[in-house]
Amino acid sequence: MPFKVLDAPGLQDDFYLNLLEWGRQNVLAVGLGSNVYLWNGDNCKVTKLCDLGVGDSVTAVGWAKKGPSLSIGTNNGEVH
């Protein structure tokens, strides 16, 4: 039996994308379409971090090795 089930509708099944990243702060970052969501493992709370808008999508998320900084790569070739 799973402890938790990630409900991530629209999660792209693409080998080259990095759409899930667990951080040292026990927070999971998830890229879904043009949105990035954060799931806190301590309190199970979900927060919408950002929306890139129409015409762009998340291609990668990655936590910094130190601190709570998150990088977001986009389909338009930008890093936020």
Buried (B, 14 or more C-beta within 10 A) or exposed (E): EEEEEEEBEEBBEEEEBBBBBEBEEEBBBBBBBBBBBBBEEEEEEEEEBBEBEEEBBBBBBBBEEEEEEBEBBBEEEEEE
